[in-house]
Amino acid sequence: MPRYIFITGGVVSSLGKGLASAALGALLQARGYRVRLRKLDPYLNVDPGTMSPYQHGECYVTDDGAETDLDLGHYERFTGVPASQSDNITTGRIYSRIIERERRGDYLGATVQVIPHVTDQIKQFVLSDAGDVDFVLCEIGGTVGDIEGLPFFEAIRQLGQELGSDNAVFVHVTLLPFIKAAGEMKTKPTQHSVKELRSIGIQPDILLCRCEIPIEPGDKRKIGQFCNVRESAVIEGRDAASLYDVPLEYHRQGLDREVLRCFGMEDAPEPDLTRWETISQVVAEPDGEVTIGVVGKYVGLLDAYKSLIEALHHGGIANGVKVNLKWLDSEQFEQDDPYEPLEDVHAVLVPGGFGERGAEGKIAAARFARERNVPYFGICYGMQMAVLEAARNMAGIENAMSTEIGQGGEPVIGLLTEWTRGNEVETRSAEGDMGGTMRLGAYPAVLTEGSRVREIYGAAHIEERHRHRYEVNVAYREQLEAAGLKFSGLSPDGVLPEIVEIEDHPWFIGVQFHPELKSRPFEPHPLFASFIAAALHQSRMV
């Protein structure tokens, strides 16, 4: 039976519970243990798929097609363990299941209540489908005291009792603010947060205290006394120089040792952190740098592009260089002089997105990269806008359009209404539900012999994760290829275009899928590694 670690948060949001969970999972993994990470989200949405990126950041997609919280991206990147549908649950999903069962009469006339019915469903989720692992780490979203989170806290309280102290440990992430005017660190927010947690029956075993300066021994002692934890269980969590320094910093502070101590596993093997140390050194001592212009529509909240940012940095790690990102709102490219903001970049990337706003700006960015021979990477919507640009300005289809951004004209991009998943045909309509109705998850593609992407991947067949409703119309393939835009990757049945490229260009590739979702610091995605290499070459030419 696996041991369970529950990670909660207090005082304020955005303290880094997800990153702490991922780092702890990586440290346990470095000691030879098998881990699985899960996220419990208290909001009423069934999943984040219909949320604006400005509300929730990016929507992370798993191989099996789950639209999940962005923290699952941290989990995968830090541990390499693929996440699935069973690793993210929301209040909305819990209540949907309960209401379905109630309507069927499964409760045999009983009054359906938060306790025990909702809490039992949460516990069932936490315990089910864990697989053959040593530790399951469960992060609870939000902060202690949030009314919507109470059923989740009650469920893990019950699990703590049922599993016993040898099989369940509670880690509470909190804040130790430094008041500059007073010149001192304040422990009261942490004390009150722990008091709130204890009031609902949960005594934390470990406190991970986010802070700007080192915690003085006297403050550690004070926190331990007032919060009823060992002094050694008060762990300092300061900002690290790099995201990938976090496991090293938490190990230095003793987080993993204290967790194992709580489980009575003091004789556990020491972790092998060699690869983390290598990554840390590469990031700290880069051999050069490049600047990538990212032309998107959600640049006001960079969490909307979390996996993309990390994949670009992974490409930098693969090439031993620092990657600087220049964020550009696609709407600004719809002005009189759209090219000026891109004059100083070494490559252009247009990421995914939805809707009409900023679409023409993305098309302008693709045209700049094509005409100026600047490396271009279009992802999902970014590929579609590159295809529209090529259709209009290379193939002479002046009224080329996407039905997502307007009616009329030539529907070079259209709504995807039918596709094959495994042995089944899936269908969607424009009038259907928004949630969970896209082409989601991992799908195979066949790469054209002699193409650049086949050389980059070093394989003829690939499998990548998708999240989109619209597709390049393969009926325009012959016309576009005659103009110079090659369809170098297709679905196995040849119906769905997956990759386009321009052969006589330094590096111009568009992909319908999201390669950033499968990039890891130790295994940078080949497309990102190649893209940054092209940007590095471009930087040496100017």
N, C-alpha and C positions, 0 to 999 in steps of 0.2 A: 504493500500500500504506500502511495506517495505521501510525503509530508507536505503540509500546506503553509504558505507564507501569505498573509493578508496585508496589503499596503494601503493605508488610509492617509488622508491629508487634512490639515486644519489651518485656520486663520484666513488664508487667501487661496485662490486658485493659481494655477501656473507656477507652482513651486517646483515642479519637476518630478512628480510621482512616476510618470511613465518612464522617464529616463532613469530614475533610481531603480525601478523594477527591472528594466532592461539590463542595467549595469550589474545589479545583484545576480540576475540570471546568468550573465556572462561570467561572473566571478565563480559561481557554483559550478558552471560548466568547465571552467579552467581547472577546477579541482577534480575533474573526472566524472561529475554527476550529470545525469540527464534531467533536463528541465522543460517545463511547459509554462507559458505565460498567458494570462487571461485578463480581460477588462470587463468590469461591471459598470454600465453607464445608467444613471438614474433618470435620464430624460424620457419623455413619453413618445418620442419618435421611435418607430420600429427599428430604424437604422439611420445613419447619417446621410444616406443616399439622396434625400430630398432637401437637405440643409444647404444654405448658401455657404460657400467657403469663408465668407466674412463672419459667419456665425460659429463655425465649428472647425475651421481649417480644412485641410485636405480630407477627402474620403479615400481611405486605403482599401484596396481590393485584393482579396486572396485568390489563390488558384481555383478554389471551388466556387468562386463568384460571390462571396460575401462582401457587402459594403460595410466597412468597419471604421472604428475610431483610428485616428492617426497614430496613436500610441502603439498599435500593433505593428506599424512600420518600424518603430524603435526596437520592438521585441525581435522582429525578424532580422534586422540589420546587426544587432548586437549578438544574437545567438545562432543565427542561421537556421533556426527551427521554423518551418513553414506554419503559418497560422491558418485557421479554417473557420467555417461557420460557427463551430462550437467554442470559439475563443473570445467572442464578444457578444454580450447580451445587454439589452436595454429594458427599461420599465415597459416601454411600448410592446416589445416582443413578449415579455412575460405576461402582460395583461391580455394580449391577443390570444395566447395559448389558453389562458384560463377562461376567457369568454367563449372561445370555441368549445372547450370541454363542458362549460356550463350549458350552452345551447344544445349540446348533444345529450345532456342529462347524465354526464359521467359522475356528477357529484351526488347522484341518487337523492335529490331533494334537499341536500344540506344547504345551509346558509353559507355563501362563499365570502370569505373574509381575508383581510391582509395577513392575519395570523390565524390559521396555519397555511392557508392555500398559496398566497403570494410568496411567503418565505420558504415554503417547501419547494416551490418551483425554482427559486433562486438557488437553494441548496442542491437541488438535483442537477442544475446546470453546472455548478462549481465542481461537483464530484464526478459527473459523467464524462465518458470518452477521454479520460486523462491519458490513457496509453501506458506504455511501460516506461515510466519516468520515476525519478527519485524525489523531485520537488515540483509542486505546482504553485506558481506565484500568481495571486489574484489582486489586481489593482481595483480599488473602488473609486469611481469618478466623483468629482465634486469635493466638498469639504464637510467635515463632521458638523452636524447641526442643521444642514440643509433638509428641509421638510421632505423633499422628494427622495432623499437618500435613506430615510429611516428604515424602510423595509430591508434594504441591503445590509445596513449595519446590524439589524436584528438577526438577519439570516446568518451572517458570519459570527455573531455572538453565539448563536446556537451551535454552529459548527465547531467553534472553539471548545464548547462544553462536550460535544459529542465525540470529537476527535481526541480530546485530551491534550494536555500541555506538551506531551512528547511528540505530538504530530501536528500542532498548530502554533504558529508564532505570529504576533501582530507587530508590524512596523508602522510607526506613525510619523509622517513627514510634516514638519511644522516650520515656523518662521521665528528667527531671532533678529529683530530689527536693530540696527545701530542708529541711534539718534545723534546726529552730528552736533546739534546745538548743545546737547547735554554731555556729549563725549563719552557715551557709554551704551553698552548693549542692554536691551530690555528683554527680560525673561517672561514677563507677564502674559504676552500673547500665547506663548507655548504652554504656560501653566493653565490658562483658561481653556485652551484647545483640548488638553489632556483631561481636564475636569469635565468637559462636555462629553468626551469619549467615554470616560468612566461612568458618567451618569446614565449611559444606556447599556452599561454592563460589560464594557470592553476595557481591560487594563493592558495598555501597550507594553510590549516586552522591550522594544528598542525605539528610541527617538532619533530620527534623522533630521537634524536642525540646519535649515538653510540659513546662511549668514554671509556677511560681507567681510568680516574680520575673524581671526581665530577666537575660539571660545576659551576664555581664561579658566584655569582649574577651579577657581572659586565659583564661577558661574556653572560649570559642569556639575559640581557638587551640589549647588543650590537646586538646579533643575532635577537632578536625580532624587533629592530628598522630597521636593514638593510634588514630583510626578510619580514617585514610587517605582523608580527603575534604578538599576545599578549605575554607578557613575560611568563605568566602561561602556554602558549601553547608550550613552548620550554621544551620538556620532556627529561630527562636524561635516557640514556639506556646503563648501564654498564653490563659487563659480570656477570652472576649469578653463584653461586656455583653449582647449578644443573639446568638442563633444566626445571624442574618442580617448580623452584623458580621464573621463569620469570613472570608468572602472578602476583605473590605477589609483586615483585619488581616494575613492571609497575604500579600496583595499588598504591603503596607507592609514586610513582613519579607523580601520578594523571592523567595517560593516559586516563582511562575510564571516569573519571569525566570531563576531558576537552572535550572529544568526545561528551558526553551528553550535555555539556554546549553549544557546537556548534549547537546542534539540538534544543536548548531551552528547555532541559529536566532536569533542575537543581534539580527538586523535585523527581528525580528517586530514588527508594529504594536503600539502601546500599547493597553491595554484601555480600553473605554468602560464605566466603572463607575457611570454616572449613576443607573441605576435602583437599584443597591445602596445608593448614598448616600442616595437618596430614602427607601427603606425604612428605613434606619438612623435617619434624622432623624424619621420618623413614629413609630418605636418609642421613640426617646429622648425625644420631646416630645409625648406624647399630650394630646389635648384632652378630658380626662375619663377615667372608668374605670367598669367594670361588674364584677359578681361573678356567676359562673355556678356553680351547684351541680351537680356531676357525680356521679351516683349509680350506682356500678359495683361489681363484685365482685372486681376485680383491682387495687384502689387501693393495695395494698402495693408494687407495682412499676409506676411510672408509664410505663415503656417499653412496657407493654401497651397504652397509649393514645397512642403517639407521634404518629401521623398526626392523630388527633383533637385533641390539644393544639395542634399546629401549625395545623390548620384553624381552630380557635377564635381563635388569634392572628391568622390571616389575616383573619378577620371583623373583628377589632379594627382591623387596618391599614386595611381598607376604610372603617371608620367613624371613623378617627383617634383611637381610644380604647385604653386599656390594659385587657386582659382578665385579671381575677383568677379563679383556679379554686379552688373549695372542694371538696375530694375527700371523698366520703362513702361509706362501705361500705354497700351495699344491705341487708346483714343487720341493721344497726342500726335500720332502718325497720320491722322486724318486732316491735318492742317496743311498750309501751303508748302512748307519745306519739311517733309517728313524724315529726310535722311540725316540731317545735321546731328541728332543725338547718337547716331550709330557710327559716326566717322572715326571714333577712337577705340572701337571694339575690335577684338581679334576673331570673333565668331558671333553668330546670332542664333538664338534659340527661341522658338515660339511654342509654348506649352499648350496643354489641353485647356478647354473652356467650353462654355455653352452660350448660345444665344447670339443676337445680332450686334449688341454693343461691342465696339472695338474691332469688329471683323475686318473692315476695310483697312484699318491700321495694321493688322497682322498681314494682310495681303501686301501692303506697301513694304513691310519689313522683309517679306520673302523676296519681293522684287529687288530691293536694295542688295540683298545677299547674292542673288543670282547675277545681277548686272555687274556688281563690283567684285565678283569672284571671292567673296567672303564665305567661309564655312557656314553652312546653315543646317540646323537640326529642327525639324518640325514634328511635334508629338501630338497624335490624335487630331484635335482641331487644328493644330499647327501644320499637320500634313495636309489636311483638307484645304486650308487657305493657300498653301503652296501650290496645290493642284489647280485651284481657281486662278491663281496668278499665272500659272503656265498656260492654262486654257485660254485666258484672255490675251496674253501678251506674246505667247509663243505659237499657239495653235490657231490663233485668229478667231476664237469663239468669244466675241466681244461681250455678249450678254450671258456669259457663264455665271451660274448662281448655285447657291445651296438652298434647298427648300427650308433649311433651318433658319435662314436669315432673311428670306423674302420669297415671294411667289413671282412667277413669270420668268422669262429667260430660259436658258438651257439648263436643265437640272443635272449638272455635272456631279453634284453631291445631293443625295436623296435619303429619305427615311428608310432605315433598315427594317423591313417588316417580316422577314423570314430568314432563318439560318439554321445550320445543323450543329447540334452539340452531341458528340458521341454518335449514338444511333438514333437520336430523336430530333425531330424538326421543331424548333421554337418559333412562335409567331407573336407579333406585337402590332398594335394599331395606334394611330395618332391620338385616338380618343381614349386610350387605355390609361390605367393608373400610371403616375410618374414613378413611384417607388419600385425598385427592383425589376424594372422592365427593360433595361438596357442589355446589350450584349456584354455580359459580365464574366470575368474569370479567365482562366487560361485556355487558349485555343491554338492549334498548330498552324504552321505556315510552311510553305515550300519556297526555297530561295532559288532564283534563276542562276544557272551555271554561268560563270564568268562575270557575275555582278560584283559590285564593291561590297555589298552587305554579305554575300556568301563568303567572300575573302575575310571580312571582319569577324564573322561568327566562326569561320572554319568548319562549317557544317551546312548540309543541304536542307535539313529539317530543324525547325525551332518551335518553341512553344512559349507564348508571351501572354501577359494579362491585359484584358480589354475592359473598357468602360465607355461605351458610346451608343448613340441611337442612329447616327447618320453615317453613310458610307459613300465612298467614291463609286460612281456608276461605271461598272466595267465596260459598258457599251461604248464609252469614249476612249477606251484603251488604245485602239489602233490610231486614232487621230492624235492623241497626246504623245504616243511613242514616236510617231512620224515627226513630231515637232521637237523631240529630244528628251521628253520626260519618260523614263523607262519604268515599267511595272516590274520590279525585281523581286517581289515577294507576293504570293497569292495564297488563299486558303487552299487546302488539298483538292477541293472540287473546282478550283479555278474561277470561282464566282466572285469572291470578295478580295479586293486589292488590299494588301497588308503593308507593302513598302513601295515607295517610289524613289527614284534617284536620277540625277543628271550626270551623265558619264563624263562629259568634257568640262567638268567643274572641279575645283580643288576638293570640295566635300559638300555635297548637297543631298541630304537624305530626309525623307519624311516617312514616319511609321504610324500606322493606325492604332497601335497598342501603346502601352505605357511601360517602357523598359526600365524606368526609374524604380518601379516597384520590386524589381528583382536584383537590384544592385546592392552589393555588400562592401564594407570597407576592405575586407580580405579577398573579395572576389568582385572587383569593379565590373560593371556590365560592359561587354566588349564595345557596344556602340558609344558609350560615354568615354571609354578609354581612347577610342579612335577619334572621336570628336575633339577631345582636349588635345590630342596629339596634332590634329589638323590646325587647331587654334594656336598651338605653340609654334608650328611651322609658319603660320601667318604672321605671328609676332616678330619672327626673325627676318621677315621679308620687308617689313615697314621701317 
